[in-house]
Amino acid sequence: MTINGHSTTLAKKEFLLLFTLLSYPNKIFTQAQLLDQIWGIDSASTEDTVKTHVSKVCKLLKDSNDVKITTIRGL
C-alpha cells in the first residue's frame, strides 16, 4: 500500500479491515460486526483485538490525504 508516496505493508487482518471499511465508505460498523466479519463468528478474539487493529490502520493512514477513518464512541 502506498500513502502519500510512502510504501507500507499491511498484515492480513489489517488489509481485510481496511478493505471492509473502504467497501462501505459511509457505513458505521460496530466492533462486534467487524469481529464477526473479519475474524469470524467462531473466533476466540475479542473486541479489544478489533480496537488494536483499527488503531494500527488509523496510525498508518494519519498522513493520508485520501482516506480518513473516524471512530464514533458509543455506537
The 8 nearest C-alpha neighbors of each residue, nearest first, counted from 0:
[[1, 7, 6, 8, 2, 9, 5, 14],
 [0, 2, 6, 5, 4, 7, 3, 8],
 [3, 1, 5, 4, 63, 6, 0, 60],
 [2, 4, 5, 63, 1, 64, 62, 6],
 [3, 5, 2, 1, 6, 0, 7, 63],
 [6, 4, 2, 1, 3, 7, 0, 63],
 [7, 5, 1, 0, 2, 4, 8, 3],
 [6, 8, 0, 1, 5, 9, 2, 59],
 [9, 7, 0, 10, 6, 1, 14, 11],
 [8, 10, 14, 13, 11, 7, 0, 12],
 [9, 11, 13, 12, 14, 8, 15, 52],
 [12, 10, 14, 13, 15, 9, 16, 8],
 [11, 13, 15, 14, 10, 16, 37, 52],
 [14, 12, 16, 10, 11, 15, 9, 52],
 [13, 15, 11, 17, 12, 16, 9, 18],
 [16, 14, 18, 12, 13, 17, 19, 11],
 [15, 17, 13, 19, 14, 18, 12, 20],
 [16, 18, 20, 14, 19, 15, 21, 13],
 [19, 17, 15, 21, 16, 20, 14, 22],
 [20, 18, 22, 16, 17, 21, 15, 23],
 [19, 21, 17, 22, 23, 18, 24, 16],
 [22, 20, 24, 18, 23, 19, 17, 66],
 [21, 23, 19, 20, 18, 24, 17, 26],
 [24, 22, 21, 26, 20, 25, 19, 27],
 [23, 25, 21, 26, 22, 20, 27, 19],
 [26, 24, 23, 27, 20, 21, 22, 28],
 [27, 25, 23, 24, 28, 20, 22, 21],
 [26, 28, 25, 29, 74, 71, 23, 24],
 [29, 27, 32, 26, 30, 33, 31, 20],
 [28, 30, 32, 31, 74, 33, 27, 34],
 [29, 31, 33, 32, 46, 34, 49, 28],
 [30, 32, 34, 29, 33, 35, 46, 28],
 [33, 31, 29, 35, 34, 30, 36, 28],
 [34, 32, 36, 30, 35, 31, 37, 29],
 [33, 35, 31, 38, 32, 37, 36, 30],
 [36, 34, 39, 40, 32, 33, 38, 37],
 [37, 35, 33, 39, 34, 32, 38, 40],
 [38, 36, 34, 39, 33, 35, 15, 16],
 [37, 39, 34, 35, 42, 36, 40, 44],
 [40, 38, 35, 42, 41, 36, 37, 34],
 [39, 41, 35, 42, 38, 34, 36, 43],
 [42, 40, 39, 43, 35, 38, 44, 34],
 [43, 41, 44, 39, 40, 38, 35, 45],
 [42, 44, 45, 41, 40, 38, 39, 34],
 [45, 43, 42, 48, 46, 38, 34, 47],
 [46, 44, 47, 48, 43, 49, 34, 42],
 [45, 47, 49, 48, 30, 50, 31, 34],
 [48, 46, 50, 45, 49, 51, 44, 30],
 [49, 47, 51, 46, 45, 50, 44, 52],
 [48, 50, 46, 52, 47, 51, 53, 30],
 [51, 49, 47, 53, 48, 52, 54, 46],
 [50, 52, 54, 48, 49, 53, 47, 55],
 [51, 53, 55, 49, 54, 50, 13, 56],
 [54, 52, 56, 50, 55, 51, 49, 57],
 [53, 55, 57, 51, 52, 56, 50, 58],
 [56, 54, 52, 58, 57, 53, 51, 59],
 [55, 57, 59, 53, 58, 54, 52, 60],
 [56, 58, 60, 54, 59, 55, 61, 53],
 [59, 57, 61, 55, 60, 56, 54, 62],
 [60, 58, 56, 57, 61, 55, 62, 63],
 [59, 61, 63, 57, 58, 62, 56, 66],
 [62, 60, 58, 63, 59, 57, 67, 64],
 [63, 61, 60, 64, 59, 3, 2, 58],
 [64, 62, 60, 65, 61, 2, 66, 3],
 [63, 65, 66, 62, 3, 67, 2, 60],
 [66, 64, 63, 67, 2, 3, 60, 62],
 [67, 65, 63, 64, 68, 60, 21, 61],
 [68, 66, 69, 65, 60, 63, 61, 57],
 [67, 69, 57, 70, 66, 60, 20, 56],
 [70, 68, 71, 67, 57, 27, 72, 53],
 [69, 71, 72, 68, 53, 27, 74, 73],
 [72, 70, 74, 69, 73, 27, 29, 28],
 [71, 73, 74, 70, 69, 29, 30, 27],
 [72, 74, 71, 29, 70, 30, 28, 27],
 [73, 72, 71, 29, 27, 28, 30, 70]]
